[in-house]
Amino acid sequence: MTWSFPIGTVQGTVIRIHLTFLLLLLWIGGSGFAQGGTREAIASVVFVCLLFLCVLLHEFGHVFAARRYGVRTPDITLLPIGGVAQMERIPEKPGEELVVALAGPAVNVVIAAVLFLALGGVPSMQAAAELHSPGQGILERLAWVNVTLVVFNLIPAFPMDGGRVLRAFLAMRIGHVRATQRAAAVGQVVAFGFGILGLFGGNPLLVFIALFVYLGAASEAHAVQMREVGRGIPASDAMVTRFEALAPNARIEDAVALLIATTQREFPVVDGAGTLRGVLTRDDMIRVLKEQGPDAPVLEAMRRDIPLIGARQCLGEAMEALQQTGAPAVGVTDAFGRLLGLVTPETMGELMMVHAARPPGGTAPRNPPGHPPPNPWAPRA
């Protein structure tokens, strides 16, 4: 995620902090100082840091539960609105998704229980009503914060954990795709309710949450629909076959010339046998041009972790490869390993728009049955 920086790694998962989170701490500290001086400012910042430690532990609950099912989580980013765990994928088996979704709130339940025991019982409701007041004890407020996190995250709406719990239960009876559609619809109804309460109650935070929930539900439904459609489409239907390629001995100035002369943003680096060596993106090209100059070799600037799939494999596999690796493109190859084309997020989005616009029965494939995709490395007449 842009505008974030790493602060540590736990068992392969990088913990990142977004710059806006630091701005939040400055704002909290400034507000506390204005109200009660240095002591109150420090107390406010410490409380927010402890709160986000609980949020981080919540996300690691998801991470370790997902790892049990072979799903890696490259990083967790702390934002002012909470934590975001970037999982490779969400398990589609209902039982697995249920475990992963409940693992986060379960961590907050444990934290709250430990704090209740340490405090000798349930703290007063006044601490729950004045979570932002330094006049209340930090541990009391922290205990109620974890209770609040459990309740909030179990609201049955994406992207909260409760939306995934609802989908998991529905998927046990009606399948993953229909369950996602219904859970997304429930989430949007919940968002509408939050919006009404926020508007008529004069609470802008509820309006913000309503927008967040509504967009999250729509995004989840769209992503699942794309994956489902992609399972029935060959990757060759979404690949770019007319592109300019760079040789392994090319320099950055050669890439810059192609960047200006074409509309491409990703340039495959291909050897004489038609084998993909990597992909040079526009951003990496400009970065190396600034740092090393025009004579730098493209081999030092290109991305090497480019996944490869066969032309007959489904588009859904290309989507998963892009999501898991974060690569700018997926290479589509023939039986001999020669590059036929590139699938990028842009080409997938365009294909999905065309697929949605076509009338029923009008989804003829780009390459007719029995005709292989074009080979850009074949000799031209």
Secondary structure as GFF3:
##gff-version 3
##sequence-region A 1 381
A	DSSP	beta_strand	4	10	.	.	.	ID=ss1
A	DSSP	beta_strand	13	18	.	.	.	ID=ss2
A	DSSP	alpha_helix	19	67	.	.	.	ID=ss3
A	DSSP	beta_strand	75	79	.	.	.	ID=ss4
A	DSSP	beta_strand	82	86	.	.	.	ID=ss5
A	DSSP	alpha_helix	94	119	.	.	.	ID=ss6
A	DSSP	alpha_helix	125	129	.	.	.	ID=ss7
A	DSSP	alpha_helix	138	153	.	.	.	ID=ss8
A	DSSP	alpha_helix	161	174	.	.	.	ID=ss9
A	DSSP	alpha_helix	176	201	.	.	.	ID=ss10
A	DSSP	alpha_helix	204	230	.	.	.	ID=ss11
A	DSSP	three_ten_helix	235	238	.	.	.	ID=ss12
A	DSSP	alpha_helix	252	261	.	.	.	ID=ss13
A	DSSP	beta_strand	266	270	.	.	.	ID=ss14
A	DSSP	beta_strand	276	281	.	.	.	ID=ss15
A	DSSP	alpha_helix	282	292	.	.	.	ID=ss16
A	DSSP	alpha_helix	298	301	.	.	.	ID=ss17
A	DSSP	beta_strand	308	310	.	.	.	ID=ss18
A	DSSP	alpha_helix	315	325	.	.	.	ID=ss19
A	DSSP	beta_strand	330	333	.	.	.	ID=ss20
A	DSSP	beta_strand	339	343	.	.	.	ID=ss21
A	DSSP	alpha_helix	345	357	.	.	.	ID=ss22
###
